[in-house]
Amino acid sequence: MNLDWMASALCATAPDPDLWFSNGGFAGDKAKKICRRCPVRTQCEEYARELEGTACIVYRHGVWGGTSAYTRSRTRARGAARFADRTAKILRLAETGLPPEEIASLVGVTTRTVFRAKRTQREKAVAA
């Protein structure tokens, strides 16, 4: 997984990295405020979602991409349709023969997400 985007994150240069892993309150709000200006906010939030997968709130932590663990946990279910659309787009592009890196760039995801979408499709085909 390519994590080069992390070098451009505003939190990478923050004087107090603990802001992103506090127990909420003022520190969490301050981290979210910084995240709002971050150029890699989308990649950061997606990275957190990939890391956390289907984990419950107990196993989620920190502010990633301007979202709290609680928010990411609650929005996971609502985002299922969005991810289904994204997966369909990935698979359509894969059928054209584009390499995973180019698909990831076009869709705005990591190459890991592209490989995961393709693997899930293969697993569904085998199960059918």
MODELLER restraints for C-alpha pairs under 7 A, 6 or more apart:
rsr = mdl.restraints
at = mdl.atoms
rsr.add(forms.Gaussian(group=physical.xy_distance, feature=features.Distance(at['CA:1:A'], at['CA:110:A']), mean=6.86, stdev=0.5))
rsr.add(forms.Gaussian(group=physical.xy_distance, feature=features.Distance(at['CA:1:A'], at['CA:111:A']), mean=6.59, stdev=0.5))
rsr.add(forms.Gaussian(group=physical.xy_distance, feature=features.Distance(at['CA:1:A'], at['CA:112:A']), mean=5.89, stdev=0.5))
rsr.add(forms.Gaussian(group=physical.xy_distance, feature=features.Distance(at['CA:5:A'], at['CA:40:A']), mean=6.51, stdev=0.5))
rsr.add(forms.Gaussian(group=physical.xy_distance, feature=features.Distance(at['CA:8:A'], at['CA:40:A']), mean=6.77, stdev=0.5))
rsr.add(forms.Gaussian(group=physical.xy_distance, feature=features.Distance(at['CA:9:A'], at['CA:38:A']), mean=6.15, stdev=0.5))
rsr.add(forms.Gaussian(group=physical.xy_distance, feature=features.Distance(at['CA:9:A'], at['CA:39:A']), mean=6.80, stdev=0.5))
rsr.add(forms.Gaussian(group=physical.xy_distance, feature=features.Distance(at['CA:9:A'], at['CA:40:A']), mean=5.89, stdev=0.5))
rsr.add(forms.Gaussian(group=physical.xy_distance, feature=features.Distance(at['CA:10:A'], at['CA:38:A']), mean=5.65, stdev=0.5))
rsr.add(forms.Gaussian(group=physical.xy_distance, feature=features.Distance(at['CA:11:A'], at['CA:17:A']), mean=6.70, stdev=0.5))
rsr.add(forms.Gaussian(group=physical.xy_distance, feature=features.Distance(at['CA:19:A'], at['CA:27:A']), mean=5.19, stdev=0.5))
rsr.add(forms.Gaussian(group=physical.xy_distance, feature=features.Distance(at['CA:19:A'], at['CA:28:A']), mean=6.09, stdev=0.5))
rsr.add(forms.Gaussian(group=physical.xy_distance, feature=features.Distance(at['CA:19:A'], at['CA:31:A']), mean=5.70, stdev=0.5))
rsr.add(forms.Gaussian(group=physical.xy_distance, feature=features.Distance(at['CA:20:A'], at['CA:28:A']), mean=6.27, stdev=0.5))
rsr.add(forms.Gaussian(group=physical.xy_distance, feature=features.Distance(at['CA:20:A'], at['CA:31:A']), mean=5.66, stdev=0.5))
rsr.add(forms.Gaussian(group=physical.xy_distance, feature=features.Distance(at['CA:20:A'], at['CA:62:A']), mean=5.30, stdev=0.5))
rsr.add(forms.Gaussian(group=physical.xy_distance, feature=features.Distance(at['CA:20:A'], at['CA:63:A']), mean=4.95, stdev=0.5))
rsr.add(forms.Gaussian(group=physical.xy_distance, feature=features.Distance(at['CA:21:A'], at['CA:61:A']), mean=6.78, stdev=0.5))
rsr.add(forms.Gaussian(group=physical.xy_distance, feature=features.Distance(at['CA:21:A'], at['CA:62:A']), mean=4.26, stdev=0.5))
rsr.add(forms.Gaussian(group=physical.xy_distance, feature=features.Distance(at['CA:21:A'], at['CA:63:A']), mean=6.47, stdev=0.5))
rsr.add(forms.Gaussian(group=physical.xy_distance, feature=features.Distance(at['CA:22:A'], at['CA:28:A']), mean=6.19, stdev=0.5))
rsr.add(forms.Gaussian(group=physical.xy_distance, feature=features.Distance(at['CA:22:A'], at['CA:62:A']), mean=6.78, stdev=0.5))
rsr.add(forms.Gaussian(group=physical.xy_distance, feature=features.Distance(at['CA:28:A'], at['CA:63:A']), mean=6.91, stdev=0.5))
rsr.add(forms.Gaussian(group=physical.xy_distance, feature=features.Distance(at['CA:31:A'], at['CA:63:A']), mean=6.98, stdev=0.5))
rsr.add(forms.Gaussian(group=physical.xy_distance, feature=features.Distance(at['CA:32:A'], at['CA:63:A']), mean=6.95, stdev=0.5))
rsr.add(forms.Gaussian(group=physical.xy_distance, feature=features.Distance(at['CA:32:A'], at['CA:66:A']), mean=4.50, stdev=0.5))
rsr.add(forms.Gaussian(group=physical.xy_distance, feature=features.Distance(at['CA:32:A'], at['CA:67:A']), mean=6.88, stdev=0.5))
rsr.add(forms.Gaussian(group=physical.xy_distance, feature=features.Distance(at['CA:35:A'], at['CA:41:A']), mean=6.40, stdev=0.5))
rsr.add(forms.Gaussian(group=physical.xy_distance, feature=features.Distance(at['CA:35:A'], at['CA:65:A']), mean=6.03, stdev=0.5))
rsr.add(forms.Gaussian(group=physical.xy_distance, feature=features.Distance(at['CA:35:A'], at['CA:66:A']), mean=4.88, stdev=0.5))
rsr.add(forms.Gaussian(group=physical.xy_distance, feature=features.Distance(at['CA:36:A'], at['CA:66:A']), mean=6.28, stdev=0.5))
rsr.add(forms.Gaussian(group=physical.xy_distance, feature=features.Distance(at['CA:41:A'], at['CA:65:A']), mean=4.41, stdev=0.5))
rsr.add(forms.Gaussian(group=physical.xy_distance, feature=features.Distance(at['CA:41:A'], at['CA:66:A']), mean=6.94, stdev=0.5))
rsr.add(forms.Gaussian(group=physical.xy_distance, feature=features.Distance(at['CA:42:A'], at['CA:65:A']), mean=6.11, stdev=0.5))
rsr.add(forms.Gaussian(group=physical.xy_distance, feature=features.Distance(at['CA:44:A'], at['CA:64:A']), mean=5.85, stdev=0.5))
rsr.add(forms.Gaussian(group=physical.xy_distance, feature=features.Distance(at['CA:44:A'], at['CA:65:A']), mean=4.80, stdev=0.5))
rsr.add(forms.Gaussian(group=physical.xy_distance, feature=features.Distance(at['CA:45:A'], at['CA:64:A']), mean=5.24, stdev=0.5))
rsr.add(forms.Gaussian(group=physical.xy_distance, feature=features.Distance(at['CA:45:A'], at['CA:65:A']), mean=4.15, stdev=0.5))
rsr.add(forms.Gaussian(group=physical.xy_distance, feature=features.Distance(at['CA:48:A'], at['CA:64:A']), mean=6.15, stdev=0.5))
rsr.add(forms.Gaussian(group=physical.xy_distance, feature=features.Distance(at['CA:52:A'], at['CA:60:A']), mean=6.34, stdev=0.5))
rsr.add(forms.Gaussian(group=physical.xy_distance, feature=features.Distance(at['CA:56:A'], at['CA:73:A']), mean=6.80, stdev=0.5))
rsr.add(forms.Gaussian(group=physical.xy_distance, feature=features.Distance(at['CA:57:A'], at['CA:69:A']), mean=6.64, stdev=0.5))
rsr.add(forms.Gaussian(group=physical.xy_distance, feature=features.Distance(at['CA:57:A'], at['CA:70:A']), mean=6.35, stdev=0.5))
rsr.add(forms.Gaussian(group=physical.xy_distance, feature=features.Distance(at['CA:57:A'], at['CA:73:A']), mean=5.85, stdev=0.5))
rsr.add(forms.Gaussian(group=physical.xy_distance, feature=features.Distance(at['CA:60:A'], at['CA:69:A']), mean=5.26, stdev=0.5))
rsr.add(forms.Gaussian(group=physical.xy_distance, feature=features.Distance(at['CA:61:A'], at['CA:69:A']), mean=5.11, stdev=0.5))
rsr.add(forms.Gaussian(group=physical.xy_distance, feature=features.Distance(at['CA:62:A'], at['CA:68:A']), mean=6.15, stdev=0.5))
rsr.add(forms.Gaussian(group=physical.xy_distance, feature=features.Distance(at['CA:62:A'], at['CA:69:A']), mean=5.98, stdev=0.5))
rsr.add(forms.Gaussian(group=physical.xy_distance, feature=features.Distance(at['CA:63:A'], at['CA:69:A']), mean=6.57, stdev=0.5))
rsr.add(forms.Gaussian(group=physical.xy_distance, feature=features.Distance(at['CA:87:A'], at['CA:117:A']), mean=5.92, stdev=0.5))
rsr.add(forms.Gaussian(group=physical.xy_distance, feature=features.Distance(at['CA:90:A'], at['CA:103:A']), mean=6.59, stdev=0.5))
rsr.add(forms.Gaussian(group=physical.xy_distance, feature=features.Distance(at['CA:90:A'], at['CA:114:A']), mean=6.47, stdev=0.5))
rsr.add(forms.Gaussian(group=physical.xy_distance, feature=features.Distance(at['CA:91:A'], at['CA:118:A']), mean=6.75, stdev=0.5))
rsr.add(forms.Gaussian(group=physical.xy_distance, feature=features.Distance(at['CA:93:A'], at['CA:103:A']), mean=6.47, stdev=0.5))
rsr.add(forms.Gaussian(group=physical.xy_distance, feature=features.Distance(at['CA:100:A'], at['CA:111:A']), mean=5.84, stdev=0.5))
rsr.add(forms.Gaussian(group=physical.xy_distance, feature=features.Distance(at['CA:100:A'], at['CA:114:A']), mean=6.16, stdev=0.5))
rsr.add(forms.Gaussian(group=physical.xy_distance, feature=features.Distance(at['CA:101:A'], at['CA:111:A']), mean=5.67, stdev=0.5))
rsr.add(forms.Gaussian(group=physical.xy_distance, feature=features.Distance(at['CA:104:A'], at['CA:110:A']), mean=5.35, stdev=0.5))
rsr.add(forms.Gaussian(group=physical.xy_distance, feature=features.Distance(at['CA:104:A'], at['CA:111:A']), mean=5.31, stdev=0.5))
rsr.add(forms.Gaussian(group=physical.xy_distance, feature=features.Distance(at['CA:104:A'], at['CA:114:A']), mean=6.30, stdev=0.5))
